[in-house]
Amino acid sequence: MARIGVFICHCGTNIAGTVDIAEVMAAAEKMPQVVFVDDNKYTCSEPGQASIRDAIIANRLNRVVIGSCSPRMHEMTFRRTVAAAGLNPYLLEIANLREHCSWVHSGDTVAATAKAIELVRMAVAKVSRAEALFPKEIGLTKRALVVGGGVAGIQAALDIADAGYEVVLVEREPSIGGHMAQLDKTFPTLDCSACILTPKMVDVAQHPKITLLTYAEVQKVNGFVGNFEVEILHKAKKVDHSKCTGCGTCWQKCPEKLPSEFDHGLGQRTAIYIPFAQAVPPKPVIDTEHCRYMKYLEFMEQGKEGKKPPQCLICEKLCPTGAIDWEQQDQVSTEQFGAIVVATGYQAFDAAVYGEYGAGRYPDVISGLQLERLMNASGPTSGEVIRPSDGSHPQTVVFVSCVGSRDDQKGRSYCSKVCCMYMAKHAIMLKEHDPEIQSYIFYIDIRAGGKDYEEFAQRAQEEYGALYLRGRVSKIYPQNGKLIVCGEDSLIGRPVEIAADLVVLATGMIPSAGAAEMARRLNISCDSNNFFIEAHPKLRPVETLTDGVFLAGSCIGPRDIPECVAQGSAAAAKVAALFSHDTLTSDPMTATIDAMRCIGCLLCVEACPFNAIDSLVTSDGRTVAGVIESVCEGCGLCVSTCRPGAANLRGFTQQQLLAEVMVL
């Protein structure tokens, strides 16, 4: 027979300020099988948990209902509490009296109290039919995969490797480094970006516990925490890196010139190339789409008509080690991992959607990252800031903030967080490049929420003479060799026109290309903007709801460099904590399928987002569905899909759910 104890939390005034706790307790005392009722101002506190443990022992309770805040917040806390008293932790039910009741009915105590009573009544009915569940132990592969070679991924890989575990770092570009490698200096200290980042890149390449896979992509992910099976696509480099010494002869002599993606089109690269001088690994890849010899081979194989492309083999002829390998093909390898850290970063918003700004049409309208490349000593102009149109030195530079950010119409509604700071940095650096330069910054408001950030933005104005104009820019057009920037200064209440030599658009941050597809492969969630969603923004900021998959950096949302580094280390700490165990315990709240009722339609196989259901053949030759419990995440989609009702979910069985409904 069930002996149920009900514990109602005041949650300070979060619940008690709206719900009449005494009335809820009085109603709970009359509910079937309830033998003990108590309340506590803060049930999640140590005294509150101790009172639950004592009550379970003293009253021989074998079921517990706690009326408190969301189970997402404290379910694991209270499971540990009842387990410490000797009760199976899955004989616990939480009635959400805060988010589902007091917070949404704060102006109506009578209705909120009535609803709270019904929520407790439903929880009592459900827990009365609960069964003890027991987790299983599963093996653990102590090997981590880090996806993305920006600063967050680099930091995560180094920290995991320093903890003594093997790491594979996968980067889809030919070199690690990410966007930080493109920067000249970092705010607010104006440290050289390469001076900070390059040693870490080299550490990754030289670390005995790290395997670096550049020019590679994660293609498929199967399995579960501790036992992921990952397919990795190794794109053909057409260069044997085991032979290549990185001497540079090939890319110096290659005749095919192309716009450099690393320099955002301001510089050029060859068809065989490394992205930048400090690239890791410092060995080239061949762009097969634009390589003259690859075009020649394609022409000959397909028997095309017309002018034959030149049979260029300069790189092969000049390579002193014979590293050019035209026969190299894409390959797929399958690797085993216990944990995955996703650090896929961001890309800059495409300002071309703002036709009124002329991005892509006027060569002297550039992005913030393009200005970084112009100011960088390793950039296309060796650090000389010039106008792309004519090579002259600008004297008047106008910055336009929030291009693609805080804009529901053409851009994204969120703030990209770093734009205000990098505009201030650019204004300071431009003045240091040329004291005659005058910077104007159109802004909505200044957001400088970091250590020493506010002081840095003030320096740009007070010491370096940057003029801040509070307002939007409506239009930019060319006139007499200048760019006329039409805007407003709302502080003085009038329109403004500035004849600029150079216009810099502070483009916002959006998720990397393919982020939504990566989320699907990893069975993790992303928001409406395709940023990945953490398990809890405050308490679990680098975890996902898929166990064993962790997040780091700006794949979660706009982040600056210190935050990316901190999150890389945080994700690494979570991986190290996971790997500190020899085995893992699986969550027993998984689906089950009654083979006798299953008709073999296998709709549940298609519905399962975790590939946790497979077809089985019974002893009598029938095809039925079966659950792979170690993979199942207990989402319940199979239960809602199953037509004959053969699927059930432990902890949320059909009998329990019906009991909740019937009691009302």
C-alpha positions in Angstrom: 0.0 0.0 0.0 1.2 3.5 -0.9 2.1 5.8 2.0 2.5 9.2 0.4 4.1 12.3 1.9 3.3 15.7 0.5 5.7 18.6 1.1 4.7 22.1 0.0 7.4 24.8 -0.5 6.8 28.5 0.1 9.8 29.4 -2.1 10.1 32.5 -0.1 7.2 34.5 -1.5 7.5 33.1 -5.0 4.7 30.6 -4.2 3.4 31.7 -0.8 2.9 35.3 -2.0 0.1 34.1 -4.3 -0.9 30.6 -3.2 -2.6 30.0 0.2 -0.2 27.3 1.5 -2.4 26.4 4.5 -5.4 25.7 2.3 -3.3 23.5 -0.1 -1.9 21.5 2.9 -5.5 21.0 4.3 -6.7 19.7 0.9 -3.6 17.4 0.6 -4.3 15.8 4.0 -7.7 14.5 2.6 -6.2 13.0 -0.6 -6.2 9.2 -0.9 -3.0 7.4 0.5 -1.5 10.7 1.8 -0.3 10.0 5.3 1.9 13.0 6.0 1.8 16.7 4.9 4.4 19.4 5.7 5.6 22.7 4.5 8.9 24.6 4.4 9.9 28.1 3.5 12.8 26.9 1.3 12.5 23.1 0.7 15.6 23.0 -1.5 17.7 24.4 1.4 19.7 21.9 3.6 17.1 22.2 6.5 14.3 21.7 4.1 15.9 18.6 2.6 16.7 17.3 6.1 13.0 17.6 7.1 12.0 15.5 4.1 14.6 12.8 4.9 13.5 12.7 8.5 9.8 12.6 7.6 10.4 9.6 5.2 12.1 7.6 7.9 9.7 8.6 10.8 6.5 8.0 8.8 7.6 5.1 6.7 6.8 7.0 3.5 7.2 5.1 0.3 6.1 7.8 -2.1 6.9 11.6 -2.0 5.2 14.6 -3.7 6.9 18.0 -3.5 5.0 21.1 -4.5 7.8 23.5 -5.5 9.4 25.1 -8.5 10.0 23.5 -11.9 11.4 19.9 -11.9 14.0 21.2 -14.4 15.5 23.2 -11.6 15.5 20.8 -8.6 14.3 17.4 -9.6 17.8 15.9 -9.3 18.3 17.7 -5.9 15.2 16.1 -4.5 15.9 12.7 -6.0 19.2 12.7 -4.1 17.3 13.8 -1.0 14.8 10.9 -1.0 17.5 8.4 -2.0 19.5 9.5 1.1 16.5 8.4 3.2 16.5 4.9 1.6 13.7 5.6 -0.9 14.0 4.8 -4.6 14.6 8.2 -6.2 12.0 7.6 -9.0 9.2 7.3 -6.4 9.2 11.1 -6.3 6.8 13.5 -8.1 7.1 17.3 -8.3 4.1 19.5 -8.6 5.2 22.7 -10.3 3.5 25.4 -8.1 5.8 28.2 -9.1 6.1 28.4 -12.9 2.8 26.7 -13.6 0.8 28.4 -10.9 1.9 31.3 -8.8 3.9 33.1 -11.5 1.2 32.9 -14.1 -1.7 33.7 -11.7 0.0 36.3 -9.5 -3.1 38.5 -9.4 -5.6 35.9 -8.4 -5.0 34.1 -5.1 -8.3 32.2 -5.1 -7.7 30.7 -8.6 -4.0 30.1 -8.0 -4.7 28.2 -4.8 -7.4 26.1 -6.4 -5.0 25.3 -9.3 -2.2 24.4 -6.8 -4.5 21.9 -5.1 -5.3 20.3 -8.4 -1.6 20.1 -9.3 -0.9 18.4 -6.1 -3.9 16.1 -6.5 -2.6 15.0 -9.9 0.9 14.5 -8.6 -0.4 12.3 -5.8 -2.5 10.2 -8.3 0.5 9.8 -10.6 3.0 8.8 -7.9 0.6 6.3 -6.4 1.1 4.3 -9.6 4.9 4.9 -9.8 7.3 1.9 -9.9 10.8 1.8 -8.6 13.3 2.3 -11.4 17.0 1.3 -11.4 19.7 2.7 -13.6 22.1 0.4 -15.5 25.9 0.7 -15.7 27.4 1.2 -19.2 30.9 1.3 -20.4 32.8 4.6 -21.2 35.3 5.5 -23.9 37.6 8.1 -22.4 38.3 10.0 -25.6 36.8 13.4 -26.5 35.9 15.0 -29.8 36.1 18.8 -30.1 34.2 20.2 -33.2 35.6 23.6 -34.2 39.1 25.0 -34.0 38.4 28.5 -32.9 39.7 29.8 -29.6 36.9 28.1 -27.6 37.6 24.7 -29.3 41.4 25.2 -28.9 41.0 25.9 -25.2 38.7 23.0 -24.6 41.0 20.6 -26.4 44.1 21.8 -24.5 42.4 21.5 -21.1 41.0 18.0 -21.8 44.4 16.8 -23.1 46.2 18.4 -20.1 43.8 16.4 -17.9 45.3 13.3 -19.5 42.6 12.3 -21.9 42.9 11.8 -25.7 41.3 14.5 -27.9 40.5 14.7 -31.6 40.0 18.3 -32.8 38.1 18.6 -36.1 38.2 21.8 -38.0 36.5 22.2 -41.4 38.9 24.9 -42.6 42.5 24.2 -43.6 43.8 25.8 -40.4 42.7 26.2 -36.8 42.4 29.7 -35.3 38.9 30.8 -36.2 37.9 34.4 -36.4 40.4 35.4 -33.7 43.2 34.7 -36.1 41.8 37.4 -38.4 42.0 40.1 -35.7 44.8 42.6 -35.3 44.3 43.5 -31.6 41.8 42.6 -28.9 39.8 44.9 -26.7 40.1 46.3 -24.0 43.9 45.7 -23.6 44.8 46.0 -27.3 47.0 42.9 -27.0 48.2 41.5 -30.3 45.6 38.8 -31.2 48.2 36.6 -33.0 50.6 36.9 -30.0 47.9 35.4 -27.8 46.4 32.8 -30.1 49.4 31.5 -32.1 51.1 29.8 -29.1 47.9 28.0 -28.3 47.6 26.9 -31.9 51.1 25.5 -31.8 50.4 23.8 -28.5 47.4 22.0 -30.1 49.6 20.8 -33.0 52.4 19.6 -30.7 50.4 18.1 -27.8 50.9 14.3 -27.6 47.2 13.8 -26.5 45.7 15.8 -29.4 45.0 14.6 -32.9 44.4 17.5 -35.2 42.1 17.0 -38.2 41.8 20.1 -40.3 39.9 20.3 -43.6 37.5 17.7 -42.1 33.9 17.7 -41.0 31.7 15.7 -38.7 29.3 13.8 -41.0 27.3 11.6 -38.7 26.9 10.9 -35.0 25.4 7.7 -33.5 25.4 6.4 -30.0 25.1 7.9 -26.6 27.1 9.4 -23.7 30.3 7.5 -23.2 29.9 5.6 -26.4 29.5 7.9 -29.4 30.3 6.6 -32.9 31.2 9.5 -35.2 31.8 9.5 -38.9 34.4 12.1 -40.0 34.8 13.3 -43.6 38.4 14.0 -44.5 38.3 16.2 -47.5 41.0 15.6 -50.1 43.8 18.1 -49.7 45.7 16.8 -52.8 48.8 17.3 -50.7 50.4 14.6 -48.7 51.0 16.3 -45.4 53.3 13.5 -44.2 55.8 14.6 -47.0 55.1 18.3 -47.1 57.6 20.5 -45.2 55.6 23.7 -45.7 58.4 25.4 -47.6 56.0 27.6 -49.5 57.4 27.1 -53.0 54.1 25.8 -54.4 51.8 28.7 -53.3 54.4 31.3 -54.2 54.6 30.0 -57.8 51.0 29.0 -58.4 49.6 31.2 -61.2 45.9 30.9 -60.3 44.9 34.0 -58.2 41.6 34.1 -56.2 40.0 36.3 -53.6 41.2 35.3 -50.1 38.3 34.2 -47.8 40.6 34.9 -44.8 41.1 38.5 -46.0 37.4 38.8 -46.8 38.1 39.5 -50.4 40.5 42.3 -49.9 43.5 40.2 -50.7 44.3 37.3 -52.9 45.4 33.7 -52.5 46.5 31.0 -55.0 44.7 27.8 -55.8 47.2 25.9 -53.6 47.4 27.8 -50.3 47.5 28.2 -46.6 44.9 30.7 -45.3 47.4 32.9 -43.4 51.1 33.0 -42.5 50.7 31.5 -39.0 48.4 28.7 -40.1 48.4 25.4 -38.1 49.2 23.1 -39.8 51.5 25.2 -41.9 50.9 23.0 -44.9 48.8 23.8 -48.0 45.6 22.4 -49.5 44.6 22.6 -53.2 41.3 24.3 -54.0 40.2 21.7 -56.5 37.3 23.9 -57.8 39.7 26.5 -59.1 43.0 24.6 -59.7 43.9 24.7 -63.4 45.1 21.1 -63.5 41.9 19.9 -61.9 39.9 21.8 -64.4 42.0 20.3 -67.2 41.3 16.8 -65.8 37.6 17.5 -65.6 37.6 18.8 -69.1 39.3 15.7 -70.5 37.2 13.2 -68.5 33.9 14.7 -69.5 35.0 15.2 -73.1 33.8 18.8 -73.2 34.1 21.0 -76.3 35.8 24.3 -76.6 39.1 25.7 -75.5 41.1 23.2 -73.4 42.2 24.6 -70.0 46.0 24.7 -69.5 47.6 21.6 -68.0 49.3 23.4 -65.2 51.6 21.2 -63.0 53.8 23.9 -61.6 53.3 22.9 -57.9 54.1 19.3 -58.7 57.2 20.2 -60.7 58.6 22.5 -58.1 57.7 20.5 -54.9 61.1 19.3 -53.5 59.5 16.4 -51.6 57.0 15.2 -54.1 54.1 15.9 -51.8 51.5 16.8 -54.5 49.1 13.8 -54.7 46.5 14.2 -57.5 45.0 10.8 -56.7 44.0 11.7 -53.1 40.3 11.4 -52.5 37.8 12.3 -49.8 37.8 9.6 -47.1 35.4 8.8 -44.2 36.7 7.4 -40.9 34.6 6.2 -38.0 35.9 7.1 -34.5 34.7 6.2 -31.0 34.3 9.0 -28.4 32.9 9.3 -24.9 32.1 13.0 -25.1 31.7 15.7 -27.7 32.4 19.4 -27.3 30.8 21.6 -29.9 32.6 24.9 -30.6 31.5 25.7 -34.1 31.6 29.5 -33.6 29.9 32.1 -35.7 30.0 34.0 -39.0 29.5 37.7 -39.7 26.1 38.9 -40.8 25.8 39.6 -44.5 25.3 43.4 -44.7 24.3 43.2 -48.4 20.6 42.9 -47.2 20.9 46.6 -46.2 20.8 47.9 -49.8 20.7 51.5 -48.4 24.2 51.0 -47.1 25.7 49.9 -50.3 27.7 46.9 -49.0 29.0 45.0 -52.0 28.2 47.9 -54.3 30.5 50.6 -53.0 34.1 49.3 -52.5 34.7 51.8 -49.7 31.8 50.4 -47.6 33.5 47.5 -45.7 32.8 45.4 -42.6 34.5 45.4 -39.3 36.4 42.2 -40.1 37.6 43.7 -43.4 39.0 46.7 -41.5 40.7 44.2 -39.1 42.5 42.7 -42.1 43.5 46.1 -43.4 45.0 47.0 -40.0 46.7 43.7 -39.5 50.5 43.6 -40.4 49.9 40.2 -42.0 46.9 41.5 -44.0 46.7 42.3 -47.7 48.1 45.8 -47.2 50.7 44.9 -44.5 48.8 47.0 -42.0 48.3 50.1 -44.1 44.7 51.4 -43.9 43.7 52.4 -47.4 40.5 52.9 -49.4 39.8 49.8 -51.4 38.6 51.9 -54.3 41.7 53.9 -55.0 44.4 53.0 -52.4 44.4 56.4 -50.8 44.5 57.0 -47.0 41.1 57.8 -45.5 40.8 60.9 -43.3 37.2 60.6 -42.3 35.8 57.2 -41.3 32.2 56.6 -40.3 31.1 53.5 -38.3 27.5 52.3 -38.5 26.5 50.1 -35.5 24.0 47.3 -35.2 24.1 46.2 -38.8 22.2 42.9 -38.6 21.6 43.2 -34.8 18.7 44.6 -32.9 16.6 44.7 -36.0 13.5 42.5 -36.4 13.0 43.6 -40.0 16.2 42.8 -41.9 18.5 41.4 -39.3 18.3 39.7 -36.0 16.5 40.9 -32.9 19.3 40.2 -30.4 22.4 42.3 -29.6 25.6 40.9 -30.9 27.4 42.1 -27.8 30.9 42.9 -29.2 30.1 45.5 -31.9 30.2 48.5 -29.6 33.5 47.5 -28.3 35.2 46.7 -31.6 34.0 50.0 -33.0 35.7 51.8 -30.1 38.8 49.6 -30.7 38.9 50.5 -34.4 38.5 54.2 -33.6 41.5 54.1 -31.2 43.6 52.0 -33.6 42.8 54.2 -36.6 44.0 57.3 -34.6 47.2 55.5 -33.8 47.7 54.6 -37.5 47.1 58.2 -38.6 46.6 61.0 -36.1 44.7 63.0 -38.8 41.9 60.5 -39.0 38.5 61.5 -37.6 36.1 58.8 -36.6 32.3 59.2 -36.4 30.3 56.4 -34.7 26.5 56.2 -35.3 25.1 54.1 -32.4 21.7 53.2 -30.8 23.2 53.0 -27.3 26.6 51.9 -26.0 26.7 48.4 -24.5 30.0 47.9 -22.8 29.2 45.1 -20.3 32.6 43.7 -19.4 35.7 44.3 -17.2 37.2 47.7 -18.2 34.9 47.9 -21.2 33.1 51.1 -20.2 36.4 52.8 -19.6 37.7 51.6 -22.9 34.7 53.1 -24.8 35.2 56.4 -22.9 38.9 56.5 -23.9 37.9 56.3 -27.6 35.9 59.5 -27.1 38.0 61.4 -24.6 41.5 60.6 -25.6 41.2 59.6 -29.3 38.5 62.1 -30.3 35.9 59.7 -31.7 32.6 61.5 -32.1 29.6 59.4 -31.1 26.2 60.3 -32.8 23.2 58.7 -31.2 21.0 57.6 -34.1 20.4 55.4 -37.1 21.9 55.8 -40.6 19.2 56.0 -43.2 21.3 56.0 -46.4 24.8 56.0 -47.9 25.5 57.1 -51.4 28.6 58.2 -53.4 29.3 61.8 -54.4 32.4 63.4 -55.8 34.7 60.6 -54.6 33.2 60.5 -51.1 30.5 58.5 -49.4 27.7 60.7 -48.1 26.3 59.2 -44.9 22.8 60.4 -44.0 21.7 59.8 -40.5 20.5 61.5 -37.4 21.7 62.7 -34.0 18.8 62.2 -31.7 20.6 64.0 -28.8 20.5 67.3 -30.7 17.3 66.4 -32.6 18.4 67.0 -36.2 19.6 65.1 -39.3 23.3 64.7 -40.0 25.2 64.3 -43.3 28.9 63.3 -43.2 31.2 63.1 -46.3 33.2 60.0 -45.5 36.3 58.5 -47.1 35.6 55.1 -45.6 32.4 53.5 -44.0 32.7 50.6 -41.7 29.6 48.5 -41.0 29.6 46.9 -37.5 28.1 43.6 -38.7 26.6 41.3 -36.0 27.3 37.7 -35.2 25.1 34.9 -36.6 25.6 31.1 -36.2 28.1 29.3 -38.5 26.8 27.9 -41.8 25.3 24.5 -41.2 24.6 25.0 -37.5 21.0 23.7 -37.8 22.3 20.5 -39.6 25.0 20.0 -36.9 22.3 20.3 -34.2 20.3 17.6 -36.0 23.3 15.3 -36.2 24.1 15.7 -32.5 20.4 15.5 -31.4 20.7 18.8 -29.6 18.4 21.8 -29.8 18.8 25.2 -31.4 16.8 28.4 -31.0 14.9 30.3 -33.7 18.2 31.9 -34.8 20.0 28.5 -35.0 22.2 29.2 -31.9 22.5 26.0 -29.9 20.5 25.8 -26.7 22.2 25.0 -23.4 20.5 22.7 -20.8 20.0 25.6 -18.4 21.3 29.2 -19.1 22.4 29.7 -15.5 23.0 26.3 -13.9 24.2 24.3 -16.9 25.5 26.9 -19.3 27.8 24.5 -21.3 25.7 21.3 -21.2 23.0 20.2 -23.5 19.9 18.1 -22.9 21.8 15.3 -24.8 24.1 13.8 -22.2 27.7 13.8 -23.2 27.4 16.7 -25.7 28.8 20.1 -24.4 28.9 23.6 -25.9 31.5 26.3 -25.8 31.8 29.8 -27.3 29.7 31.7 -29.8 27.8 28.7 -31.1 25.5 29.3 -28.1 25.2 33.1 -28.8 27.3 36.2 -29.3 30.4 36.0 -27.1 33.7 37.9 -26.7 37.1 36.2 -26.5 37.3 36.0 -22.7 33.9 34.3 -22.5 34.8 31.9 -25.3 38.0 30.9 -23.5 36.1 30.5 -20.2 33.4 28.3 -21.8 36.1 26.2 -23.5 37.6 25.5 -20.1 34.2 24.9 -18.5 33.3 22.4 -21.2 36.6 20.7 -20.7 36.0 20.5 -17.0 32.7 18.8 -17.6 34.3 16.3 -19.9 37.1 15.6 -17.4 34.4 15.0 -14.7 32.6 12.6 -17.0 35.8 10.7 -17.7 36.7 10.5 -14.0 34.3 7.6 -13.8 35.1 4.1 -15.1 31.4 3.4 -15.9 28.3 5.5 -16.4 24.8 5.0 -15.0 22.0 5.3 -17.6 18.7 7.1 -16.9 16.1 4.3 -16.4 13.2 6.6 -17.5 13.2 5.1 -21.0 10.6 3.8 -23.4 9.5 0.2 -23.4 7.6 -1.7 -26.1 5.2 -4.6 -25.5 6.1 -7.1 -28.2 2.7 -8.8 -27.8 0.8 -5.6 -28.7 3.3 -4.3 -31.3 2.0 -4.7 -34.9 5.3 -4.0 -36.6 4.3 -0.8 -38.3 7.7 0.8 -37.1 6.3 4.3 -37.1 8.1 4.7 -33.8 11.4 4.0 -35.6 10.8 7.0 -37.9 9.6 9.2 -35.0 12.5 8.6 -32.7 15.0 11.6 -32.9 17.7 9.6 -31.1 17.7 6.4 -33.3 17.0 4.5 -30.1 14.4 2.1 -31.7 15.2 -0.7 -34.0 13.3 -3.6 -35.6 13.5 -7.0 -34.1 12.3 -10.4 -35.3 10.5 -12.5 -32.6 10.7 -16.2 -32.1 7.5 -16.7 -34.0 8.8 -14.7 -37.0 7.0 -11.4 -36.4 8.8 -8.1 -36.9 8.4 -5.8 -33.9 10.1 -2.7 -32.6 12.6 -2.8 -29.8 14.1 0.0 -27.7 17.9 0.4 -27.3 17.7 1.6 -23.7 21.2 3.0 -23.5 20.4 5.4 -26.4 16.8 6.3 -25.4 16.4 9.8 -23.9 12.8 9.3 -22.7 11.3 11.9 -24.9 8.1 9.9 -25.4 7.6 10.5 -29.1 7.3 6.8 -29.7 4.5 6.6 -27.2 2.5 9.3 -28.9 3.1 7.7 -32.3 2.3 4.1 -31.4 -1.2 3.2 -32.8 -1.8 0.0 -30.8 -0.5 1.5 -27.6 2.4 -1.0 -27.4 4.9 1.7 -26.4 5.1 3.0 -22.9 7.5 5.3 -21.0 8.8 4.5 -17.6 8.0 7.2 -15.1 5.2 8.5 -17.4 3.3 5.3 -18.1 -0.1 5.5 -19.6 -1.6 4.3 -16.3 0.1 7.2 -14.5 -1.1 9.8 -17.0 -4.6 8.5 -17.0 -4.6 8.5 -13.2 -3.7 12.2 -13.3 -6.6 13.0 -15.7 -9.2 10.8 -14.0 -8.6 12.3 -10.6 -9.8 15.8 -11.7 
